Amino acid sequence: MRSETLDATLAAVGSKTAYTGAGTSVAGWFLSNEFFGLIGVCIGVIGLGINWYFKAKADKRDNREHEARMRQLEEKP
């Protein structure tokens, strides 16, 4: 249970990081500053990567739990 909570928290952090990167990119575009635009894109990609990793990890865990439940149901008379 603790691992699930940690993964959900880190996935949320990944989403927030992606939004921050997108906002920084937009600010860089408005300011016509390539540095802010590039940094924003990098932050956004990092945020998406974090989010993808923890969502994939949660998906694997959910699949294992589903398979265990199905085995229990098959074993009952």
C-alpha positions as CSV (number, residue, x, y, z in Angstrom):
1,M,0.0,0.0,0.0
2,R,2.8,2.4,0.8
3,S,4.5,1.8,-2.6
4,E,1.2,2.5,-4.3
5,T,0.9,5.8,-2.5
6,L,4.4,6.8,-3.3
7,D,4.0,5.9,-6.9
8,A,0.8,7.9,-7.2
9,T,2.5,10.9,-5.5
10,L,5.4,10.7,-7.9
11,A,3.1,10.4,-10.9
12,A,1.3,13.5,-9.8
13,V,4.7,15.3,-9.4
14,G,5.5,14.2,-13.0
15,S,2.3,15.7,-14.3
16,K,3.0,19.0,-12.4
17,T,6.5,19.0,-13.9
18,A,5.2,18.6,-17.4
19,Y,2.7,21.5,-16.8
20,T,5.5,23.6,-15.5
21,G,7.7,22.8,-18.5
22,A,4.8,23.7,-20.8
23,G,4.3,27.0,-19.0
24,T,7.9,27.8,-19.2
25,S,7.9,27.1,-22.9
26,V,5.0,29.5,-23.4
27,A,6.7,32.2,-21.3
28,G,9.8,31.8,-23.4
29,W,7.8,32.1,-26.6
30,F,6.1,35.3,-25.4
31,L,9.4,36.7,-24.3
32,S,11.1,35.6,-27.5
33,N,13.8,33.9,-25.5
34,E,15.1,30.7,-26.8
35,F,16.7,29.8,-23.5
36,F,13.4,29.7,-21.7
37,G,11.7,27.8,-24.5
38,L,14.4,25.2,-24.5
39,I,14.4,24.8,-20.7
40,G,10.6,24.6,-20.8
41,V,10.7,21.8,-23.4
42,C,13.3,19.9,-21.4
43,I,11.3,20.2,-18.2
44,G,8.2,19.1,-20.0
45,V,9.9,16.0,-21.5
46,I,11.3,15.1,-18.0
47,G,7.9,15.4,-16.5
48,L,6.3,13.3,-19.1
49,G,9.0,10.6,-18.6
50,I,8.4,10.6,-14.9
51,N,4.7,10.3,-15.4
52,W,5.0,7.6,-18.0
53,Y,7.3,5.5,-15.8
54,F,5.1,5.6,-12.7
55,K,1.9,5.0,-14.6
56,A,3.4,2.0,-16.3
57,K,4.6,0.7,-13.0
58,A,1.1,1.1,-11.5
59,D,-0.4,-0.6,-14.5
60,K,1.9,-3.7,-14.1
61,R,0.9,-3.8,-10.4
62,D,-2.8,-3.7,-11.3
63,N,-2.4,-6.5,-13.8
64,R,-0.7,-8.7,-11.3
65,E,-3.4,-8.0,-8.8
66,H,-6.1,-8.8,-11.4
67,E,-4.4,-12.1,-12.3
68,A,-4.2,-13.1,-8.6
69,R,-7.9,-12.4,-8.1
70,M,-8.7,-14.5,-11.2
71,R,-6.7,-17.4,-9.9
72,Q,-8.5,-17.2,-6.6
73,L,-11.9,-17.2,-8.3
74,E,-10.9,-20.2,-10.5
75,E,-9.8,-22.2,-7.4
76,K,-13.1,-21.8,-5.6
77,P,-15.5,-24.7,-6.1
